[in-house]
Amino acid sequence: VQLQASGGGLVQAGGSLRLSCAASGRTSSNNGMGWFRQAPGKEREFVAGISWNGGNTLYADSVKGRFTISRDYAKNTMYLQMNSLKFEDTAVYFCAVGLRPVASSSSSGYRYWGQGTLVTVSS
């Protein structure tokens, strides 16, 4: 599976961005998918995850109520709608395909990773 993340950019605090993660190669439709992020000088952290059928979603407490994860099976693409962005959301965002059908908040639960897209929120 190859993953291509896009949609990052520079946005003012309070603004919105939508990240996309296009999957190609072996199908990922039977696996959970997720978003992680890594800020400068910090470890990679979980942001959001979605199960294989979209029926279950997980969010980090820091983004709950502001971010929404979804997936379009026809386009083989996962999205992360980010609203009310804060300075502390600044990071490189990575998408990943999970090992199992369920949503997972652990990076060890993911097998394939995209290259990342940079989100910069100005205060």
N, C-alpha and C positions, 0 to 999 in steps of 0.2 A: 504494500500500500504506500502510495506517495501522497503527501499532504502539502498543500500550498495555502498558507495563511496570508490574508491581505486585509486592507481596510484601516490599518493604523495611520496615525498622523498626529498633527499638532492641533490641540483644541483648548479653549479656555475652560477654566473651572466652571462647572454647571452645565457644560455642553454635552453633546452626545456623539457617539461613534458606533458604527456597526462593523464588527469583524466577521470575516468569512473564512471558512476552511474548506477548500475543495479537495475531495479525495479521488484518487485515480488508482488504477491497478486492481488488485484483488478487492472485492467488495467489502465495505465496512458496515453494511447495513445490518448485519447480525451482531454487531459489537457496540458496546457503549463508547461514547466519545467524551472528550473533555477539553477544558481550557485551563492552562496554567500561566503564571507570569513570573518574571524575575526582574526585580528592580536592581539598579546598580549597587553592588556591594552586599546584596542580600541573596538568600537561597531561593530557589524556585518554589513557588507556593501554588496551591490549588485555588482555582477561581470558581469553576462551575463544571458540572458533569451531567450527562444525559444518557438514559438507557437506550437499548437498541431500538425500541419502538416509540421512544419519546414519552413514555408513560410515567417515567420517574426522573426527577431532576434534583440535583444537589447544588448548593451554593455555599461559598465561604461566608462567614458572618459579616465580613467587611464589605461585601457587595450585595448582600441580600436586600431585595426591595429596589435595587438600582439596576442590576444586570439581569438579562433574560437570555437563556440558552435555548436554542431550537435547532431543528435539522429538517432539511428538505430532501426526501429520499429520491425524488425524481431527478434532482440535480446533484445528488451525492455530496451535499454541502451542509456544513454545520455553521451556525451563526452565533454571535454573541452581541446582543444589543446592550450598549452601555449608556446609561443615562445619568444625569446629575454627577458627572465626573468630578473627581477631586484630585488635587495635586498628588496625593499618595497613590493614585491609580497609575501613575507613570511607571512604565515597565515595558519589557519585551514580552509579548503575549504569544504563547505556543499552543497549538492544538495537537491533540493526540487521539489515537484509536486504542480502545481498551482491549484487554485480554479476554474479557467475558462480556456477556450481554448487558450486565447491570451497570449502573452509574457508579463511579468510584471516585473518592477524594484523595486516593493515594497514588503517587507517581509510579509506584511499583506495579500498579494495576494497568499500566499502559504499555503497549508494545511499539507502536509507530508514532513518531513525532515529526511535526512540521518544522520549518526553519525559523519561525518567529516573525512577528510584525511589531514595530515599535509604536507605542502610544505615549505621547508626551502631553501632559496636562499643565497648562500654565496657570499660575495662581493670580 
